Amino acid sequence: GARTVRAAFDGVVQAVAVTPGAQLPAGSVAMRLAPLGALQAVVGVSPRIAAQLRVGQPARLRLVFDPRQHAGARVLQVAGALDPRSRMVDVTLQPDATLHWLPGSALQADFALQTWHGWVVPRRAVLVDPTGQAYVFQDDRGHARRVDVTLERDTATGSGISGPLDPRLPLVVLGNYELSDGMALRVQR
């Protein structure tokens, strides 16, 4: 007859090894459970990223097909070799909280690799002089004020800069290539 067996812990079914109505010999595995609090995520990262990760480092996990569902996590292990199929390095993550995501869910992980403090400005606001010095112009009461900056990062949408910018002064974005320090500005609105 039918018999009910209770698991020793709350969990999620990872695999069912039998079909309905099958008779099992003693000691057979009928299903495999994963404890809810012990679920881990394994994600593949490029070798360049893997070299920057450390055990205990924070990460953020998101479900690929429902990015609104996310959770914090910590790096448990960074594999020491490439996965031969994916050509990526496997990184094992432990979620910070008990998640009710199904084992095998497609996940994406975000890692904070560097912290940087500075300004993100439109690319066209940053100029470079013949010596290689990056600079921007700010509108200082109707006059152009040159501010030498360090170009920290550059992307298609903006440039990350650091330097002694005055956050109260507007940044000149258009026509800046025609300016020199102290030149009068004409603002069009």
ABEGO torsion letter per residue (X at the ends): XBBBBBBABBBBBABBABBBGBBBBBGBBABBBBBAAABBBBBBBBAAAAAABBBGBBBBBBBAABAABBBBBBBABBBABBBAAAGBBBBBBBBABBBABBBGBBBBBBBBABBBBEBBBBAAABBBBAAGBBBBBBBBGGBBBBBBBBBABBBAABBBBBEBBBAABBBBABGAAABBBGBBBBBBX
